[in-house]
Amino acid sequence: MVGSSLFAQISDTAASEKYLRNKVLEDIQTNLNKKNQLLDSTIARLDLKVNDLDKSIRETSNVKEKADKLLERVQALENKQKAIEENELNVYQANYQSAIVNLIYMDREIKPLLLFNSTKDFFDLLSQASNPMSYPGYDDWIKKFKTYIDQHKSKEANLDVLSNFVNTSNDITKAIPLTGPVTQLFFTGIESFINSSSQKHKEEREQGEKMFLLLTKLSQFSHDKTDVEHDWLNITKELKGLQLHYDSILSKNLDFLGISKSDYNKRFSTENDAEKRYNYLTFIRQRAAQLVDEQKRNAPKEWKEGIYFELMDIQSLKQRFGRITFLISNYIDSYHELLKKYSDDPQIGKQMVLLEKKLTDVKDIFDVSFRPTDYLDSATRMYKVD
């Protein structure tokens, strides 16, 4: 069971990570807003000055005065253009800073450790629920069935074949799956065992029929479960592909920033102290702003292109992960539907109800860590448009 202390720890960790990331992103936005307000004020003042100069130029007949006013007007327009370009630089710096912060935090989000940790107990219990040995009376009955197989395998070919499977394992249900072609052989043998019971052994016959019904239900449950598990295999492939894509983009941007992977791992990825991680994020954020400024100075005509492609790559990565979180959410919902289907069954219903409680814990932890709609929405709104 996922205990309350573990749930609280996971919830607190997720909340702490989100708080730290949002604090850095808010710092970036606040800083940009301050710069924008200052530049907007400057541009408004320069616009007013140009208007006043235009009026003075129109009204004066003094040639020298008109020339001075024209020169002053040109200077005002140049200063306005510089302010506009500075604003553009500020926006690119803020956007790249936001992109880097989001990229770095995806390291902890893509690795679905919270989900795996929380689901371990669920899948342990799921295995128990699928195993007939977990149900009352089955252990005693299966021993009798194995004895029957050994005694009659020389007379019935199907029992002889079944014996070969049974003798490879102490547990017949481990030797023979509850789904697939061998299952039919298993069920035929059970039917033969039940039919061999005389009317005098009514209790033994009823026990056999009860176990046969249990195995039939578990077989159908295992079949239905396989369909859901197939979805998880696809999700796992998506996550692995995303991890590779993420590692590539992260390495590329760390190189771009002039930061070694070992330094990043030591000071952020494996660092547990929140304050130290925040300080390192501040350092990376400042480095990102410096890089954009360097790009502009070194390539005045082409500086935006390289930054723009990194912005798009990181946004696309975040959107891709957001879509995967939707798939995981749907996967959890599919298990809810599966368990609900069998929850009222008199033989296996109690196990299904217990599983639903475990799955609710999984869902709660997932919802704390990932909100697919919010994730995609934040990915769409990552950047400030100039």
PyMOL commands that set and color helices and strands:
alter all, ss='L'
color gray80, all
select helices_A, chain A and resi 4-59+63-110+113-130+132-134+138-152+157-166+172-175+181-196+199-257+261-269+274-298+303-342+349-369+372-380
alter helices_A, ss='H'
color red, helices_A
deselect
rebuild
show_as cartoon
